[in-house]
Amino acid sequence: MFVILTYDVKQKRQNKIMKICKKYLFHAQKSVFERYMTDAQLIRLERELARFSDPNEDSLCVYKVPNYRDLTKDELGYSYANDVDYM
């Protein structure tokens, strides 16, 4: 499935959350990550994020697109896909 993850977390946890996201996903925008992943990979990601985030203060949203054949993506403006560290 194709996964898009967005987050808005307290400053003290931003670096840790970003590092976890970069382990599993491609960095698309400042607090947006994406990638095709298996269910098992997604479970590992969500468990790791749950350990380091605070559900009372932080917002993490995971969008799951199971039928990626119907997914299209239009990029308007700068694309992080052009950066060396994207993949």
C-alpha angles and dihedrals in degrees: 000000000000114000130198116189125191127180143187109185137162115277094249091061100037097095094048094047091048092050091051092049092049090054091061108019143041116255106243101167137349096293099005125096132177142180146140106261142166123249090252092054091049092051091052091048094049093047092051092047091049090057093056104034130077113227090203094057109019133070120208119171123192117195114196121200107189096179101052093171087079094048119107127179126201116190115203115189128350117011123206086205086081092060118099094233094054093096 
